Amino acid sequence: MFIWTLVEQVIGNPPNVAVPTHFYKVVMVEKGGRRMAGAFVTPNAVIGDDVPLEKFVVPVEWVEKASGLTFFQRIRGSLPTLGEQKRNSTRSIELPDMCKAGVCQLPAPDFYKKKK
């Protein structure tokens, strides 16, 4: 069970701008004609380049519950290869987890340095 706890720092004068404690990212990738999804929740803090992305993986459904949003609604209901996809009682079709399929990585830190 995952429990969301929000303790907001407030900034500004008067202090009325909430600073998020965490950020989320929900992505979908396509590799070899197969769609996959991943969701990540990271703290609003410096994260070293040596920290693996897998440390921040959460189910897409957790981000949906916390945010009140629904991701990939049209895609989940219209995937062409139903035999490959898991069926779920609350959703028609679930996208495979991209990290379990080996597509869970960020570009190397050198990539960002070369862009400057």
C-alpha distances in whole Angstrom, upper triangle without the diagonal:
4,7,10,13,16,19,22,26,28,32,35,38,37,34,32,30,26,25,22,20,18,19,18,20,20,23,24,27,29,31,33,33,29,27,23,21,18,16,16,15,18,19,22,24,26,25,27,28,27,24,22,21,18,17,16,14,11,11,14,12,10,13,15,13,13,17,18,20,20,21,23,24,27,27,24,26,29,29,32,31,29,29,27,24,21,21,18,19,17,19,23,22,20,21,21,19,21,20,20,24,25,25,23,26,27,31,33,33,37,37,36,39,41,41,42
4,7,10,13,16,19,22,25,28,31,34,34,30,28,27,23,22,18,16,14,16,15,17,17,20,22,25,28,30,33,32,29,26,23,19,17,14,13,12,14,15,18,20,23,22,24,26,25,21,20,19,16,15,13,12,9,10,12,11,8,11,13,11,10,14,16,17,18,19,22,23,26,26,23,26,29,29,32,31,29,30,28,25,22,22,19,20,18,20,23,22,20,21,21,18,20,19,20,23,24,24,21,24,25,29,30,31,34,34,33,36,38,38,39
4,6,10,13,16,19,22,25,29,32,31,27,26,24,20,19,16,14,13,15,15,18,19,22,25,27,31,32,36,35,32,29,25,22,19,16,15,13,15,15,17,20,23,22,25,27,27,23,22,21,19,17,15,15,12,13,15,13,10,11,13,11,10,13,15,17,19,20,23,24,28,28,26,28,31,31,34,34,32,33,31,28,25,25,22,22,20,22,25,25,22,23,24,21,23,22,23,27,27,27,24,26,27,30,32,32,36,35,34,37,39,38,39
4,7,10,13,16,19,22,25,28,27,24,22,20,16,16,13,11,10,12,12,16,17,21,23,27,30,32,35,35,32,28,25,21,19,15,14,11,13,12,15,17,20,20,24,26,26,22,22,20,19,17,14,15,12,13,14,13,9,10,12,10,7,11,13,15,18,19,22,23,27,27,25,28,31,31,35,34,33,34,32,28,26,26,23,24,21,22,26,26,23,24,24,22,23,22,24,27,27,27,24,25,25,29,31,30,34,33,32,35,37,36,37
4,7,10,13,16,19,23,25,25,21,20,18,14,14,11,9,10,13,14,18,20,23,26,29,33,35,38,38,35,32,28,25,22,18,16,13,13,12,14,16,20,20,24,26,26,23,23,22,21,18,16,17,15,17,18,17,13,13,15,13,10,13,15,18,21,22,26,27,30,30,29,32,34,34,38,38,36,38,35,32,30,30,27,27,25,26,30,29,27,27,28,25,26,25,27,30,30,29,26,27,27,30,32,31,35,34,33,35,38,37,37
4,6,10,12,16,19,22,21,17,16,14,11,10,8,7,9,12,14,17,20,23,27,30,33,36,39,39,36,32,29,25,23,19,17,13,13,12,12,15,19,20,23,26,27,23,24,22,22,20,17,19,17,19,19,18,15,14,16,14,11,12,15,18,21,22,26,27,30,31,30,32,35,35,39,39,38,40,37,34,32,32,29,30,27,28,31,31,28,29,29,27,28,27,29,32,32,30,27,28,27,30,32,31,34,34,31,34,37,35,35
4,7,10,13,17,19,19,15,14,13,10,9,8,7,10,13,16,20,22,26,29,32,36,38,42,42,39,35,32,29,25,22,19,15,15,12,12,14,18,20,23,26,27,24,25,24,24,21,19,21,20,22,22,22,18,17,20,18,14,16,19,21,24,25,29,30,34,34,33,36,39,39,42,42,41,43,41,37,36,36,33,33,30,31,35,34,32,32,32,30,30,29,32,34,34,32,29,29,29,31,32,31,35,34,32,34,37,36,35
4,6,10,13,16,15,11,11,9,6,6,6,6,10,13,16,19,22,26,29,32,36,38,42,42,39,36,33,29,26,22,20,16,15,12,11,14,17,20,23,26,27,25,26,24,25,23,20,22,21,23,23,23,20,18,20,19,15,16,19,21,24,25,29,30,34,34,34,36,39,39,43,43,42,44,42,38,37,37,34,35,32,32,36,35,33,33,33,31,31,30,33,35,35,33,30,30,28,31,32,30,34,33,31,33,36,34,33
4,7,10,13,13,9,10,8,6,5,7,8,12,14,18,21,24,28,31,34,38,40,44,43,41,38,35,31,28,24,22,18,16,13,11,13,17,19,23,26,27,25,27,26,27,24,22,24,24,26,26,26,23,21,23,22,19,19,22,24,27,28,32,33,36,37,36,39,41,42,45,46,45,47,44,41,40,40,38,38,35,36,39,38,36,35,36,33,33,32,35,37,36,34,31,31,29,31,32,30,33,33,30,32,35,33,32
4,7,10,9,6,6,5,4,6,9,11,14,16,20,23,26,29,33,35,39,42,45,45,43,39,37,33,30,27,24,21,19,16,14,16,19,22,25,28,30,28,30,28,30,27,25,27,27,29,28,28,25,23,25,24,20,20,23,24,28,29,33,34,37,38,38,40,42,43,47,47,47,49,46,43,42,42,40,40,37,37,40,40,37,37,38,35,35,35,37,40,39,37,33,33,31,33,34,32,35,34,31,33,36,34,33
4,7,8,5,6,5,7,7,11,13,16,18,21,24,27,30,34,36,40,42,46,46,44,40,38,34,32,28,26,22,21,18,15,16,19,22,26,28,31,29,31,29,31,29,26,29,29,31,30,31,28,25,27,27,23,22,25,26,30,31,34,36,38,39,39,42,44,44,48,49,48,51,48,45,44,45,42,43,40,39,43,42,39,39,40,37,37,36,39,41,40,38,34,34,31,33,34,31,34,34,30,32,35,32,31
4,5,4,6,6,9,10,14,16,19,20,24,26,29,32,36,38,42,44,48,48,46,42,40,37,34,31,28,25,24,21,18,19,22,25,28,31,33,32,34,32,34,32,30,32,32,34,33,33,31,28,29,29,26,24,27,28,32,32,36,37,40,41,41,44,46,46,50,51,51,53,50,47,47,47,45,45,42,42,45,44,42,41,42,40,39,39,42,44,43,40,37,36,34,35,36,33,36,35,32,33,36,33,32
3,5,7,9,12,14,18,20,23,24,27,30,33,36,39,42,45,48,52,51,50,46,44,40,38,34,32,29,27,25,21,23,25,29,32,34,37,35,38,36,38,36,33,36,35,37,36,36,34,31,33,32,29,27,30,31,35,36,39,40,43,44,44,47,49,50,53,54,54,56,54,51,50,50,48,48,45,45,48,47,45,45,46,43,43,42,46,47,46,44,41,40,37,39,39,37,39,39,35,36,39,37,35
4,6,9,12,14,18,20,23,24,27,30,33,36,40,42,46,49,52,52,50,46,44,40,38,35,32,29,28,25,22,24,27,30,33,36,38,37,38,37,39,36,34,36,35,37,36,36,33,31,32,31,28,27,29,30,34,35,39,40,43,44,44,46,49,49,53,54,54,56,54,51,50,50,47,47,44,44,47,47,45,44,46,43,43,43,46,48,47,45,42,41,38,40,41,39,41,40,37,38,41,39,37
4,6,8,11,14,16,19,21,24,27,30,33,37,40,43,46,49,49,47,43,41,37,35,31,29,26,24,22,19,21,24,27,30,33,35,33,35,33,35,33,30,32,32,34,33,33,30,28,29,28,25,24,26,28,32,33,36,37,40,41,41,44,46,47,50,51,51,53,51,48,47,47,44,44,41,41,44,44,42,41,43,40,40,40,43,45,44,41,38,38,35,37,38,36,39,38,35,36,39,37,35
4,6,10,13,15,18,19,22,25,28,31,34,37,41,44,47,46,45,41,39,35,33,29,27,24,23,21,18,21,24,27,30,33,35,33,34,32,34,32,29,31,30,31,30,30,27,25,26,25,22,21,23,25,28,30,33,34,37,38,38,41,43,44,47,49,48,50,48,45,44,44,41,41,38,38,41,41,39,39,40,38,38,38,41,43,42,40,37,36,34,36,38,35,38,37,34,36,39,36,35
4,6,10,13,15,16,19,22,24,27,31,34,37,40,44,43,41,38,35,32,29,26,24,21,20,18,15,18,21,23,27,29,32,30,31,29,31,29,26,28,27,29,27,28,25,22,24,23,20,19,21,22,26,27,30,32,34,35,36,38,40,41,45,46,45,48,45,42,41,42,39,39,36,36,39,39,36,36,37,35,35,34,38,39,39,36,33,33,31,32,34,32,35,34,30,32,35,32,31
4,6,9,12,13,16,19,22,25,29,32,35,38,42,41,39,35,33,29,27,23,21,18,17,15,12,15,19,21,25,27,29,27,28,26,28,26,23,25,24,25,24,25,22,19,21,20,17,16,19,20,24,25,28,30,33,33,33,36,38,39,42,43,43,45,42,39,38,39,36,36,33,33,36,36,34,33,34,32,32,32,35,36,36,34,31,30,29,31,32,30,33,32,29,31,34,32,31
4,6,9,10,14,17,20,23,27,30,33,36,39,39,37,34,31,27,25,21,19,15,14,11,9,11,15,17,21,23,26,23,25,23,25,23,20,22,22,24,23,24,21,18,20,20,17,16,19,20,24,24,27,29,32,33,33,35,37,38,41,42,42,44,41,38,37,38,35,36,33,33,36,35,32,32,33,30,30,29,32,34,33,31,28,27,25,27,29,27,30,29,26,28,31,29,28
4,5,7,10,14,17,20,24,27,30,33,36,36,34,30,28,24,21,17,15,12,11,9,7,10,14,16,19,22,24,21,22,20,21,19,16,18,18,20,19,20,17,15,17,17,13,13,16,17,20,21,24,26,29,29,29,32,34,34,38,38,38,40,37,34,33,34,32,33,29,29,32,32,29,28,29,26,26,25,28,30,30,28,24,24,23,25,27,25,28,28,25,27,30,28,28
4,7,10,14,17,20,24,27,30,32,36,36,34,30,27,24,20,17,14,10,9,6,5,8,12,14,17,20,21,18,20,18,19,17,14,17,16,19,19,20,16,14,17,17,13,14,17,19,22,22,25,27,30,30,30,33,35,35,38,38,38,39,37,34,33,33,31,32,29,29,33,31,29,28,28,25,25,24,27,29,28,27,23,23,22,25,26,24,28,27,25,27,30,29,29
4,7,10,14,17,20,23,27,29,32,32,30,27,24,20,17,13,10,7,5,4,5,8,11,12,16,18,19,16,17,15,16,14,11,13,13,16,15,17,14,11,15,15,12,12,16,16,19,19,22,24,27,27,26,30,32,31,35,35,34,36,33,30,29,30,28,29,27,26,29,28,25,24,25,22,21,20,23,26,25,23,20,20,19,22,23,22,26,25,23,25,28,27,27
4,7,10,13,17,20,23,26,29,29,27,24,21,17,14,11,8,6,5,6,6,10,12,12,16,17,19,16,16,14,15,14,10,12,12,14,14,15,13,10,13,14,11,11,15,14,17,16,19,21,24,24,24,27,29,28,32,32,32,34,31,28,28,29,27,28,25,25,27,26,23,22,22,20,19,19,22,24,23,21,18,18,16,19,21,20,24,23,20,23,26,24,25
4,7,10,14,16,20,22,26,26,23,20,17,13,11,7,6,4,6,9,10,13,15,14,17,18,19,16,16,12,14,13,9,10,10,11,10,12,10,7,10,12,10,9,13,12,14,13,15,18,21,20,20,23,25,25,28,28,28,30,27,24,24,25,23,25,22,21,24,22,19,18,19,16,16,16,19,20,20,18,15,16,15,18,21,21,24,22,21,24,26,25,26
4,6,10,13,17,19,23,22,20,17,14,11,8,6,5,7,9,12,13,15,16,15,18,18,19,17,15,12,13,14,10,10,10,11,9,12,12,9,11,14,13,11,14,12,13,11,13,16,19,18,18,21,23,22,25,26,26,28,25,22,22,24,22,25,22,20,22,21,18,16,16,14,13,14,17,18,18,15,13,14,13,16,19,19,22,20,19,23,24,22,24
4,7,10,14,17,20,19,17,13,11,7,6,4,6,9,12,15,16,19,20,18,21,20,21,19,17,13,13,15,11,10,10,10,7,10,11,8,10,13,13,11,13,11,11,8,10,13,15,14,14,18,19,18,22,22,22,24,21,19,19,20,19,21,19,17,19,17,14,12,13,11,11,12,15,16,16,14,12,14,14,17,20,21,24,22,21,25,26,24,26
4,7,10,13,17,16,14,10,8,6,5,6,9,12,14,18,19,21,21,20,21,20,21,19,17,13,14,16,13,11,12,12,9,13,14,12,13,16,16,15,17,14,13,9,9,13,15,13,13,17,17,16,19,20,20,22,19,17,18,20,20,22,20,18,19,17,14,11,12,10,9,11,14,14,14,11,11,12,12,15,18,20,23,20,20,24,25,23,25
4,7,10,13,12,10,7,6,4,6,9,12,15,18,21,23,25,25,23,24,23,24,22,19,15,16,18,16,14,14,13,11,14,16,14,14,18,19,18,19,15,13,10,8,12,13,10,11,15,15,13,16,16,17,19,16,15,16,18,18,21,20,17,17,14,12,9,10,9,8,11,13,13,14,11,11,13,14,16,20,22,24,21,22,26,26,24,27
4,7,10,10,8,6,5,6,8,12,14,18,20,23,25,26,26,23,24,22,23,22,19,15,16,19,17,15,16,15,14,17,19,17,18,22,22,21,22,19,17,13,12,15,15,12,13,17,16,14,16,16,17,19,16,15,17,20,20,24,23,19,19,16,14,10,10,10,7,11,13,11,12,8,10,12,13,15,18,21,23,20,21,24,24,23,26
4,7,6,5,4,6,9,12,15,18,21,23,27,28,30,29,27,27,25,26,24,21,18,19,22,21,18,19,18,17,20,22,21,21,25,26,24,25,22,19,16,13,16,16,12,14,16,15,12,13,13,16,17,14,14,17,20,21,24,24,20,20,16,14,11,11,12,9,13,14,11,12,10,12,14,16,17,20,23,24,21,23,26,26,25,28
4,5,5,7,8,11,13,17,19,23,25,28,30,31,30,27,28,25,25,24,21,19,19,22,22,19,21,20,19,22,24,23,24,27,28,27,28,25,23,19,17,20,19,15,16,19,17,14,15,14,17,17,14,15,18,21,23,26,26,23,22,18,16,13,12,12,10,12,13,10,11,9,12,14,15,16,19,23,24,21,23,26,26,25,29
4,5,8,11,14,17,20,23,27,28,32,34,35,34,31,31,28,28,28,24,22,22,26,25,22,24,23,22,25,27,26,27,30,31,31,31,28,25,22,19,22,20,17,18,20,18,14,14,13,16,16,14,15,18,21,24,27,27,24,23,19,18,14,13,15,12,15,15,12,13,12,15,17,19,19,22,26,26,24,26,29,28,28,31
4,7,10,13,17,20,23,27,29,33,34,36,35,32,33,30,31,29,26,24,23,27,26,23,24,22,21,24,26,25,25,29,30,29,30,26,23,20,17,19,17,14,15,17,14,11,10,10,14,15,12,13,17,20,22,25,25,22,20,17,16,13,13,15,13,16,17,13,15,14,17,19,21,21,25,28,29,26,28,31,30,29,33
4,7,10,14,17,20,24,26,30,32,33,33,30,31,29,29,27,24,21,20,24,23,20,21,19,18,20,23,22,22,26,27,27,27,24,21,17,14,17,16,12,13,15,13,9,10,9,11,12,9,10,14,16,19,22,22,19,17,14,13,9,9,11,10,14,13,11,13,12,15,17,19,21,24,27,29,26,28,31,31,30,33
4,7,11,14,17,21,23,27,29,31,31,28,29,27,27,26,22,19,19,22,21,17,18,16,14,17,20,19,19,22,24,23,23,20,17,14,11,13,13,9,10,13,11,8,10,10,12,13,11,10,13,15,17,20,20,16,15,12,10,7,7,9,8,12,13,11,13,11,13,16,18,20,23,26,28,25,26,30,30,29,32
4,7,11,14,17,20,24,26,28,28,25,26,24,25,22,19,16,15,18,17,14,14,12,11,14,17,16,16,20,21,21,21,18,16,12,11,14,14,11,10,14,14,11,13,12,13,15,11,10,12,15,16,19,18,15,15,12,9,5,5,6,5,9,10,8,11,9,11,14,16,18,21,24,26,24,25,29,29,28,31
4,7,10,14,17,21,23,24,25,22,24,23,23,21,17,14,13,16,14,11,11,9,8,11,13,12,13,16,17,17,18,15,13,10,9,12,14,11,10,14,15,13,16,15,16,17,14,12,13,15,15,18,17,15,15,12,9,6,6,5,5,8,10,10,12,10,10,13,15,18,21,23,26,23,24,28,28,27,30
4,7,10,13,17,19,21,21,19,21,20,20,17,14,11,10,12,10,7,8,7,7,10,11,10,12,15,16,15,17,15,14,11,11,14,16,14,13,17,18,16,19,19,19,20,17,15,15,17,17,20,18,16,18,15,11,9,8,6,6,7,9,10,11,9,8,11,13,16,19,21,24,22,22,26,27,26,28
4,7,10,14,16,18,19,17,19,19,19,16,14,10,10,11,8,6,6,6,5,9,9,7,10,12,12,12,15,13,12,10,12,15,17,16,15,19,20,19,22,22,22,23,20,18,17,19,18,20,18,17,19,17,13,12,12,9,9,9,12,14,14,12,10,13,14,17,20,21,24,23,22,26,27,26,28
4,6,10,13,14,15,13,16,16,17,13,12,8,8,9,5,5,6,8,8,11,10,8,12,14,13,13,16,15,15,13,15,18,21,19,19,22,24,23,26,25,25,27,23,21,21,22,21,23,21,20,22,20,17,15,15,12,11,11,14,16,15,13,10,12,12,16,18,19,22,21,20,24,26,25,26
4,7,10,12,14,12,15,16,17,13,13,10,10,9,5,7,7,10,10,12,10,8,12,13,11,12,15,15,16,15,18,20,23,22,22,25,27,26,29,29,29,30,27,24,23,25,23,25,23,22,25,23,19,18,18,15,15,14,17,19,19,17,14,15,15,18,20,20,24,23,21,24,27,26,27
4,7,8,10,9,12,13,14,11,12,9,11,9,6,9,10,13,14,16,13,12,15,16,14,14,18,18,19,18,21,24,27,25,25,29,30,29,32,32,32,33,30,27,27,28,27,29,26,26,28,26,23,22,21,18,17,16,19,21,20,18,15,15,14,17,18,18,21,21,19,22,25,24,25
4,5,8,8,12,14,16,13,14,12,14,11,9,12,13,16,17,19,16,14,18,18,15,16,19,20,22,21,24,27,30,29,28,32,34,33,36,36,35,37,33,31,30,32,30,31,29,29,31,30,26,25,25,21,21,19,22,25,23,22,18,18,17,20,20,19,23,23,21,23,26,25,26
4,7,9,13,15,17,15,16,15,17,15,12,15,16,19,19,21,18,16,19,20,16,17,20,21,23,22,25,28,31,30,30,33,35,34,38,38,38,39,36,34,33,34,32,34,31,31,34,32,29,27,27,24,23,22,25,27,26,24,20,20,18,20,21,19,23,23,20,22,25,24,24
4,6,10,13,15,13,15,15,17,14,13,16,18,21,22,24,21,19,22,23,20,20,24,24,26,25,28,31,34,33,33,36,38,37,40,40,40,41,38,35,35,36,35,36,34,34,36,34,31,30,29,26,25,23,26,28,26,24,21,19,18,20,20,17,21,21,19,20,24,23,23
4,7,10,12,11,14,14,16,14,14,17,19,23,23,26,23,21,25,26,23,23,27,27,28,27,29,33,35,34,34,37,39,37,40,40,40,41,38,36,36,38,36,38,36,35,38,36,32,30,29,26,24,22,26,27,25,23,20,18,16,17,17,14,18,18,16,17,21,20,20
4,7,8,7,10,10,13,11,11,14,17,21,22,24,22,20,24,25,22,23,27,26,28,26,28,31,34,32,32,36,37,35,38,37,38,39,35,33,33,35,34,36,34,34,36,34,30,28,27,23,21,19,22,24,22,20,17,15,13,15,14,12,16,17,15,17,20,20,20
4,5,6,9,11,13,12,13,16,19,23,24,27,25,23,27,28,26,26,30,29,30,28,30,34,36,34,34,38,38,37,39,38,39,39,36,34,34,37,36,38,37,36,38,35,32,29,28,24,22,20,23,24,21,20,17,14,13,14,12,10,14,15,14,15,18,19,19
4,6,8,10,13,12,13,16,20,23,24,27,25,24,27,29,27,27,31,30,30,28,29,33,35,32,33,36,37,35,37,36,37,38,34,33,33,36,35,38,37,35,37,34,31,28,26,23,20,18,21,22,19,18,14,11,10,10,9,7,10,12,11,13,16,17,17
4,6,9,12,11,13,16,19,23,24,27,25,25,28,30,28,29,32,31,31,29,30,34,36,33,33,37,38,35,37,36,37,37,33,33,33,35,35,38,37,36,37,34,31,28,26,22,20,17,20,21,18,17,14,12,11,12,10,9,13,15,15,16,18,20,21
4,7,9,7,9,12,16,19,21,24,22,21,25,26,24,25,29,28,28,26,28,31,33,31,31,34,35,33,35,34,35,35,31,30,30,33,32,34,33,32,34,31,28,25,23,20,18,15,18,19,17,16,13,11,11,13,12,12,15,16,16,18,21,22,23
4,5,6,8,10,14,17,19,22,20,20,23,25,23,24,27,26,26,24,25,29,31,28,28,31,32,30,32,31,31,31,28,27,26,29,29,32,31,30,31,28,25,22,20,16,14,11,14,15,13,13,9,8,9,12,11,12,16,16,17,19,21,22,24
4,5,6,7,11,14,15,18,17,16,20,22,20,21,24,23,23,20,22,25,27,25,24,28,29,27,29,28,28,29,25,24,24,27,26,29,28,26,28,25,21,19,17,14,12,9,12,14,12,11,7,6,7,11,12,13,16,16,16,19,21,21,23
4,5,5,9,12,14,17,16,16,19,21,20,21,24,23,22,20,21,24,26,24,23,27,28,26,28,26,27,27,23,22,21,24,23,26,25,24,26,23,20,17,15,11,11,7,10,12,10,10,7,8,10,14,15,16,20,20,20,23,25,25,27
4,6,9,12,15,17,15,15,19,20,19,20,23,23,23,21,23,26,29,26,25,29,30,28,31,30,30,30,26,25,24,26,25,28,26,26,28,25,22,20,18,14,14,11,13,16,14,14,11,11,13,16,17,17,21,21,21,24,26,26,28
4,6,10,12,14,12,12,16,17,15,17,20,19,20,18,20,23,26,24,23,27,28,27,29,28,28,29,26,23,23,25,23,26,24,24,26,24,20,18,17,13,13,11,13,16,15,14,11,12,12,16,17,18,22,21,21,23,26,25,27
4,7,9,12,10,11,14,15,15,16,19,18,18,16,17,20,23,21,20,23,25,23,26,25,25,25,22,20,19,21,20,22,21,20,22,20,16,15,13,10,10,8,10,13,13,12,9,11,13,17,19,20,23,22,22,25,27,27,29
4,6,8,7,8,11,12,12,13,16,15,15,14,16,18,21,20,18,21,23,22,25,24,23,24,21,19,17,19,17,19,18,17,20,18,14,14,13,10,12,10,12,15,16,15,12,15,16,20,22,23,27,26,25,29,31,30,32
4,5,5,7,9,10,11,13,14,14,13,12,13,15,18,17,15,18,20,19,22,21,20,21,19,16,14,15,13,16,14,14,16,14,11,11,11,8,11,11,12,14,16,15,14,17,18,22,24,26,29,28,28,31,33,32,34
4,5,5,6,9,10,11,12,10,9,8,10,12,15,14,12,15,18,17,21,20,19,21,18,15,14,15,13,15,13,12,15,13,10,10,11,9,11,12,14,15,17,16,14,17,18,22,25,26,29,28,27,31,32,31,33
4,5,5,6,9,10,10,9,8,9,11,12,15,15,13,15,18,18,22,21,20,21,20,16,14,14,12,13,10,10,13,13,10,11,13,12,14,15,16,18,20,19,18,21,22,26,28,30,33,31,31,34,36,34,36
4,5,5,6,9,10,10,11,11,14,15,19,18,16,19,22,22,25,25,23,25,23,19,17,18,15,16,13,14,17,16,14,14,15,14,16,16,17,20,21,20,18,21,22,25,28,29,32,31,30,33,35,34,35
4,5,5,6,8,8,9,9,12,14,17,17,16,19,22,21,25,25,24,26,24,20,19,19,17,18,15,15,18,17,15,15,16,14,16,16,18,20,21,20,18,20,20,24,26,27,30,29,27,31,33,31,33
4,6,5,5,5,6,7,11,11,15,15,14,16,19,20,24,24,23,25,23,20,18,18,15,16,13,12,16,15,13,14,16,15,17,18,20,22,23,22,20,22,23,26,29,30,33,31,30,34,35,33,35
4,6,5,7,8,11,14,14,18,19,17,19,22,23,26,27,25,27,25,22,20,19,16,16,13,14,17,17,16,17,19,18,20,21,22,24,26,24,23,25,26,29,32,32,36,34,33,36,38,36,38
4,6,8,10,12,16,17,20,21,19,22,25,25,29,29,28,30,28,25,23,23,20,20,17,17,21,21,18,19,21,19,21,21,23,25,26,25,22,24,24,28,30,30,34,32,31,34,36,35,36
4,5,9,10,14,15,18,19,19,21,24,24,28,29,28,30,28,25,24,23,21,21,17,17,21,20,19,19,21,20,21,22,24,26,27,25,23,24,24,27,30,30,33,31,30,33,35,33,34
4,7,10,14,13,17,18,17,19,22,23,27,28,27,29,28,24,23,22,19,19,15,15,19,19,18,19,22,21,22,24,25,27,28,26,25,27,27,30,33,33,36,34,33,36,38,36,37
4,6,10,10,13,15,14,16,19,20,24,25,24,27,25,22,21,21,18,19,15,14,17,17,16,16,19,19,20,22,24,25,26,24,23,25,25,28,31,31,34,32,31,34,36,33,35
4,7,6,10,11,11,12,15,17,20,22,20,23,22,18,18,17,15,16,12,11,13,13,13,13,16,16,18,20,22,23,24,22,22,24,24,27,31,32,34,32,31,35,36,34,36
4,6,9,9,9,11,14,14,18,19,19,21,20,16,17,17,15,17,14,11,13,12,11,11,14,14,15,17,19,20,21,19,19,21,21,24,27,29,31,29,28,32,33,31,33
4,6,5,6,9,10,11,14,16,16,19,17,14,15,15,15,16,14,11,12,10,10,9,12,13,14,17,19,18,21,18,19,21,22,24,28,29,32,29,29,33,33,31,34
4,6,5,7,9,11,14,16,15,19,18,15,15,14,13,15,12,9,9,9,10,11,14,16,17,20,21,21,24,22,22,25,25,28,32,33,36,33,33,36,37,35,37
4,6,5,6,9,12,15,14,18,17,15,16,15,15,17,15,11,10,10,11,12,15,17,18,22,23,22,25,22,23,26,27,29,32,34,36,33,33,37,37,35,38
4,5,5,6,10,12,12,15,14,12,14,14,15,17,15,11,10,9,9,9,12,14,15,19,20,19,21,19,20,23,24,26,30,32,34,31,31,35,35,33,36
4,6,6,10,11,10,13,13,9,11,10,11,13,12,8,7,5,6,7,10,13,15,18,18,18,21,19,20,23,25,27,31,33,35,33,33,37,37,35,38
4,6,9,11,10,13,14,11,12,11,11,13,12,8,6,6,9,10,14,16,18,22,21,21,24,23,24,27,28,31,34,37,39,36,36,40,40,38,41
4,6,9,9,13,13,11,13,13,14,16,15,12,9,8,11,11,14,17,18,22,22,21,24,22,24,27,28,30,34,36,38,35,36,40,39,38,41
4,6,6,10,10,8,11,12,14,16,16,13,10,8,9,9,11,15,16,19,19,17,20,19,21,24,26,28,32,34,36,33,34,38,38,36,39
4,6,9,9,9,13,13,16,19,19,16,13,11,12,12,13,17,18,21,21,19,22,21,23,26,28,30,33,36,38,35,36,40,39,38,41
4,5,6,7,10,12,15,18,19,16,13,10,11,11,12,15,16,20,18,16,20,19,22,25,27,29,32,36,37,35,36,40,39,38,41
4,5,5,8,9,12,15,16,13,10,8,10,10,11,15,17,20,19,17,21,21,23,26,29,31,34,37,39,37,38,42,41,40,44
4,6,8,9,13,16,18,15,13,10,12,12,12,16,17,20,18,17,20,21,23,27,30,32,35,38,40,37,39,43,42,42,45
4,7,9,13,16,18,15,13,10,10,9,9,12,14,16,14,13,17,17,20,23,26,28,31,34,36,34,36,39,39,38,42
4,6,9,13,14,12,10,6,6,6,7,10,13,15,14,13,17,17,19,22,25,28,31,34,36,34,35,38,39,38,41
4,6,10,12,10,9,6,6,8,8,11,14,16,14,14,18,18,20,23,26,29,32,35,37,35,36,40,40,39,42
4,7,9,8,6,5,6,9,11,13,17,19,17,18,21,22,23,26,29,32,35,37,40,38,39,42,43,42,45
4,6,5,6,6,7,10,12,14,17,19,18,19,22,23,23,27,29,32,35,37,40,38,39,42,43,42,45
4,6,7,9,10,14,16,17,21,23,21,23,26,26,26,30,32,36,38,40,43,41,42,45,46,45,48
4,7,9,10,13,16,17,20,22,22,23,26,26,26,29,31,34,37,39,42,40,40,44,45,43,45
4,6,7,10,13,15,18,20,20,21,24,23,24,27,29,32,35,37,40,38,38,41,42,41,43
4,7,10,13,16,19,21,21,21,24,24,25,28,30,33,36,38,41,38,39,43,43,41,44
4,7,10,12,15,18,17,17,21,20,21,25,27,30,33,35,38,35,36,40,40,39,41
4,6,9,12,14,14,14,17,17,18,21,23,26,29,32,34,32,33,37,37,36,39
4,6,9,12,12,11,14,14,15,18,20,23,26,29,31,29,30,33,34,32,35
4,6,9,8,8,11,11,12,16,19,22,24,27,29,28,29,32,33,32,35
4,6,5,7,9,9,9,13,16,19,22,24,27,25,26,29,30,30,32
4,6,5,6,5,6,10,13,15,18,21,23,22,23,26,27,26,29
4,5,5,5,4,8,11,15,17,19,22,21,22,25,26,26,29
4,5,8,8,11,15,18,20,23,25,24,25,29,29,30,32
4,6,8,11,15,17,19,22,24,23,25,28,28,28,32
4,6,8,12,14,16,19,21,20,22,25,25,26,29
4,6,9,11,14,17,19,17,19,22,23,23,26
4,7,10,12,15,18,16,18,21,22,22,25
4,7,9,11,14,13,14,17,18,18,21
4,6,8,11,10,11,14,15,15,18
4,6,8,6,8,11,12,12,15
4,5,5,8,9,11,12,14
4,5,6,7,9,11,12
4,5,5,6,9,10
4,6,5,7,9
4,5,5,7
4,5,6
4,6
4
